Structure formats: C-alpha cells, structure tokens
Amino acid sequence: MRFNSPPGWPTPPEGWTPPPGWKPDPAWPTPPPGWHLFVSDDESESDNDVDESATVSIAEAPTGTGQGAPGTTPDQTFAGPPTAPPFRGVDPAPLLARIADLETALATAQNGADVIDLSDQRALQGVGIYRYHHPLENAAAYKNRLRSLEGQIDDAIKSGRAILAADMFTFDGSLARGRKLVGDLSKLMLRAYNAEADNCVRSLRSGNARTAQKRLESAVTAIEKLGAIMEMRINPEYHALRTTELELTADFQMKVQEERERARQERQLLREQRRAEQELAVEKERLEKERAHYISVLESLRAKGDDTAVAELSRRLADIEKAIAANDYRLANIRAGYVYVISNIGAFGPNIVKIGMTRRLEPMDRVRELGDASVPFRYDVHALFFSQDAVTLESELHKAFADRRVNFVNERREFFFTTPSEVRALLADRVGGLLQFTEEPAALEYFQSRSRWPQQS
C-alpha cells in the first residue's frame, strides 16, 4: 500500500509511510467525499478500488498537528502544502471552484438571506407589525374580536397576501433578481403602511375616527403611486382588516367617553342630592324651632285670654305644619324637584334651550351656578316648575326633543334646538302649575354688551 495525497495536500517524499499516531495538519483541506488515503502500490493513482481497511472517511478528518515525514530534512518537513503543490493525476481546478462556491453559499446562509425564519413574531416585525399594548387588549367585550382580527392580519402577512405586486418583473435581465427586488420593496412598503396604521390606532381619540381613516387611505394611495412601475399596492382585503381594527378602536373609545360622562353625571347628581338633603335637613330644623316658638307663645296668649292673637298664631302655626310636612315629603322622596327651561342667546344663539332638573330648595341657585360656569352671560329662565318626580319628567322632555339635540355624541348635554313656546306646549300635555313662564329672553347683559363689541370685517 502507498499513501494517496488528497487534492490540496503536499506530496510526501518517495516511499514515505506515516508513522504510528501520525495525523495530518488541520490547516490542510478536507479530503473529498469517498477519498482513499491508501491504495495498492500496483494500481493507478486514480483507482480508489481498494480494501476497506485501507480507507479513511471524511469523518476521520485531520484533527492533530502536522508531523514531518521520516527521512526528510528540516527544510523538507511534511507539515503544510507548498505554494504550488505538485498534484499527480488530479486536476484541482474543478475542486477549487466547487470549494469557492460552497464557501460563498455558506457565507450567504450565515447572513440569513436564504434562511427560513420559523418565528412568526420576527417575521411580522420584519414588516412593521409590533405587538404593542393595544387600546382594546384589556376591554373584555372587545378582546375576542381583537384577537380574531389580529389573527387575520397575521395570516395575510405570513401568506404574502398583504401586498399585491407583479411577479414577472426583471432586474438587469434576471427574473430571480427582479423577484427579489419586488419582495424587498414589498416589505418596505408594508412596513410604511403598518407604521401609519399603528400610529392611527394609538393616536385615535373619540370623534376623530373619520380623520384617521382618511389618513390611512392616503397612505394606501401614496404607496400605490410609488409602486406603480412594478404594479405594487396594498391588498384591499388587508386594508379592510386594518380599517376594521381602526373602527373597532374608535367604537371602544366612544364607549369609554360615554362611561366617563355617565360617571361624571352620576357624581354630579349625587352631589346635588346630598346638597338637597342637607338643605332640607337645615330647613326642617329651622321650621321645628319656629313651630316650638309659636307653640310657646300660643300657650302664653291662651293663658292671658287673648283670643284674637291666638287665632292669628294658630293660622301661622298651621302654615308651619304644612311646610314641615312638605319638607318631610321631599326629604323622603328625593326624586322631587324643579324642572327648568333656560336659554343663553349671547352664548349659544337664538332657539337653543337647556332643559334640566334640580332638587334645590331654591332652584334659582342652580341657574345662577350655570351662569357662572364658562359662559359669557347669565342664563334667562323661561319655565320653572315643581314636580314630585322631576327625574322622570326631565327624561320625558329629553326624549321628546331627542331629534333636536345639539350634541348627539354626548347625551348628557341637555341643549336642544327648540323654542320655549314648544317646550311649554309639551308641558301643557303632561303637567300644570308653572311657577313662571317667559317667552322672550331678557338677555340684558348680552344686548348691553353687543353695542361695544369690535366690528367684524
């Protein structure tokens, strides 16, 4: 048997045989698959049909340090390939070219160009889909709908249906390079679109949903113009999914605002109820003291025999008893109160009235409070009447003028496009006993101030 040098290895001296424990230098190239390191001495160098015991597989690749061949001088040490190794009977050019191709493919694979990423989140992030904290993720009523919608969006991206593009575009005469260019630009455009969609969702506030939708539609139009040469555009189905997400978020924002307004209104009603209870309690205490005083005086007058004074005080005492009974009734039935119809022509213009309710003992105190809160002029009172169930009556009036609301978004705002006479006609069918009614507003502050306003050009 003789030693058969693989391609790229140095040729050993004539008659050299490896000593026990000899291992090739690790810097030498790996032998080709199926290469035999030892062949019969009488066979040609290209014949590798030898005994299996005289073969070395690739798994037995060199792992030790190179050692010199016996009988060589230090300058002839068999430790590495010479600059131009004298290959015998083998053309190294195809093997070296194959090695270069494999090294290039390995470098490309290590850079991830042809690696299939099995991570859904990484694939989604590559096109701008980041799972940030969505406004709906903690909303129980919307959570399932949001998850279903996100699943459809993810499927559209992973299946490549989010972007529509031409598949026969060539670049430098190469269809493969053209498809790669289209794929890269598709990812870039999808990132831009998703970034715009996410910004619309995160910046969405109640009332600006239509503006956000127009903004997203503008992004679709701009992307389609930029990709026109390669017929690239956002898939309308994918855009519909992101628009649905936007509408779902807007609906949630509106309900959040309604809940806040409802809670604010309930807190306001609770504060007014407590204030009314305190006023009624104070009034009851005052009436009790006055009744006790009249009873004491009445007993003294009876002792003196002054019948005329006794009769007068008895009438006053009866009135006090009625007032105490009425006060006790209101304290026990807190739904009783005053319904008012007021306007502010200087702040809102003509033919707009506010229909509200108060439980105050003095209802004008509530009207004055409204006039002091962020309006330039005081309110004018058109109608003011007492009802044993003011809460229900106020609600009926609001329903009757529901189609004339000024604010259709927040129904807690009690302003309506109507006239005082129309409200009065409706009240005539339901209640009576108006304490006062005024058709035309006085608006003294408004009319006195208007003459001094700067002239509008």
Secondary structure as the mmCIF struct_conf table of DSSP 4:
data_model
#
loop_
_struct_conf.conf_type_id
_struct_conf.id
_struct_conf.beg_label_comp_id
_struct_conf.beg_label_asym_id
_struct_conf.beg_label_seq_id
_struct_conf.end_label_comp_id
_struct_conf.end_label_asym_id
_struct_conf.end_label_seq_id
STRN STRN1 ARG A 2 PHE A 3
HELX_LH_PP_P HELX_LH_PP_P1 SER A 5 PRO A 6
TURN_TY1_P TURN_TY1_P1 PRO A 7 GLY A 8
BEND BEND1 TRP A 9 TRP A 9
HELX_LH_PP_P HELX_LH_PP_P2 PRO A 10 PRO A 13
TURN_TY1_P TURN_TY1_P2 GLU A 14 GLY A 15
HELX_LH_PP_P HELX_LH_PP_P3 PRO A 18 PRO A 19
TURN_TY1_P TURN_TY1_P3 PRO A 20 GLY A 21
TURN_TY1_P TURN_TY1_P4 PRO A 26 ALA A 27
BEND BEND2 TRP A 28 TRP A 28
HELX_LH_PP_P HELX_LH_PP_P4 PRO A 29 PRO A 32
TURN_TY1_P TURN_TY1_P5 PRO A 33 GLY A 34
BEND BEND3 LEU A 37 LEU A 37
STRN STRN2 PHE A 38 VAL A 39
TURN_TY1_P TURN_TY1_P6 ASP A 41 ASP A 42
BEND BEND4 GLU A 43 GLU A 43
TURN_TY1_P TURN_TY1_P7 GLU A 45 SER A 46
HELX_RH_3T_P HELX_RH_3T_P1 GLU A 52 ALA A 54
HELX_RH_3T_P HELX_RH_3T_P2 ILE A 58 GLU A 60
BEND BEND5 GLY A 64 GLY A 64
HELX_LH_PP_P HELX_LH_PP_P5 GLY A 68 ALA A 69
TURN_TY1_P TURN_TY1_P8 PRO A 70 GLY A 71
HELX_RH_3T_P HELX_RH_3T_P3 PRO A 74 GLN A 76
BEND BEND6 PHE A 78 GLY A 80
BEND BEND7 THR A 83 ALA A 84
BEND BEND8 ARG A 88 GLY A 89
HELX_RH_AL_P HELX_RH_AL_P1 PRO A 92 GLN A 110
TURN_TY1_P TURN_TY1_P9 ASN A 111 GLY A 112
BEND BEND9 ALA A 113 ASP A 114
HELX_RH_AL_P HELX_RH_AL_P2 ASP A 120 GLN A 125
TURN_TY1_P TURN_TY1_P10 GLY A 126 GLY A 128
TURN_TY1_P TURN_TY1_P11 PRO A 135 ASN A 138
HELX_RH_AL_P HELX_RH_AL_P3 ALA A 140 LYS A 158
TURN_TY1_P TURN_TY1_P12 SER A 159 GLY A 160
BEND BEND10 ALA A 162 ALA A 162
STRN STRN3 ILE A 163 LEU A 164
BEND BEND11 ASP A 167 ASP A 167
STRN STRN4 PHE A 171 PHE A 171
TURN_TY1_P TURN_TY1_P13 ASP A 172 GLY A 173
STRN STRN5 SER A 174 SER A 174
HELX_RH_AL_P HELX_RH_AL_P4 LEU A 175 ARG A 202
TURN_TY1_P TURN_TY1_P14 SER A 203 SER A 203
TURN_TY1_P TURN_TY1_P15 SER A 206 GLY A 207
HELX_RH_AL_P HELX_RH_AL_P5 ALA A 209 LEU A 226
TURN_TY1_P TURN_TY1_P16 GLY A 227 GLY A 227
HELX_RH_3T_P HELX_RH_3T_P4 ALA A 228 MET A 230
TURN_TY1_P TURN_TY1_P17 GLU A 231 GLU A 231
STRN STRN6 ARG A 233 ILE A 234
HELX_RH_AL_P HELX_RH_AL_P6 PRO A 236 LYS A 304
TURN_TY1_P TURN_TY1_P18 GLY A 305 GLY A 305
HELX_RH_AL_P HELX_RH_AL_P7 ASP A 307 ALA A 332
TURN_TY1_P TURN_TY1_P19 ILE A 334 ARG A 335
STRN STRN7 GLY A 337 SER A 343
HELX_RH_AL_P HELX_RH_AL_P8 ILE A 345 PHE A 348
BEND BEND12 PRO A 350 ASN A 351
STRN STRN8 ILE A 352 THR A 358
BEND BEND13 LEU A 361 GLU A 362
HELX_RH_AL_P HELX_RH_AL_P9 PRO A 363 GLY A 371
TURN_TY1_P TURN_TY1_P20 ASP A 372 ASP A 372
BEND BEND14 ALA A 373 SER A 374
BEND BEND15 PRO A 376 PHE A 377
HELX_LH_PP_P HELX_LH_PP_P6 ARG A 378 TYR A 379
STRN STRN9 ASP A 380 SER A 387
TURN_TY1_P TURN_TY1_P21 GLN A 388 ASP A 389
HELX_RH_AL_P HELX_RH_AL_P10 ALA A 390 ALA A 400
TURN_TY1_P TURN_TY1_P22 PHE A 401 PHE A 401
HELX_RH_3T_P HELX_RH_3T_P5 ALA A 402 ARG A 404
STRN STRN10 ARG A 405 ARG A 405
BEND BEND16 VAL A 406 VAL A 406
BEND BEND17 PHE A 408 VAL A 409
TURN_TY1_P TURN_TY1_P23 GLU A 411 ARG A 412
STRN STRN11 PHE A 415 PHE A 417
HELX_RH_AL_P HELX_RH_AL_P11 PRO A 420 ARG A 430
BEND BEND18 LEU A 435 LEU A 435
STRN STRN12 GLN A 436 PHE A 437
BEND BEND19 GLU A 439 GLU A 440
HELX_RH_AL_P HELX_RH_AL_P12 LEU A 444 ARG A 450
TURN_TY1_P TURN_TY1_P24 SER A 451 ARG A 452
BEND BEND20 TRP A 453 TRP A 453
HELX_LH_PP_P HELX_LH_PP_P7 PRO A 454 GLN A 456
#
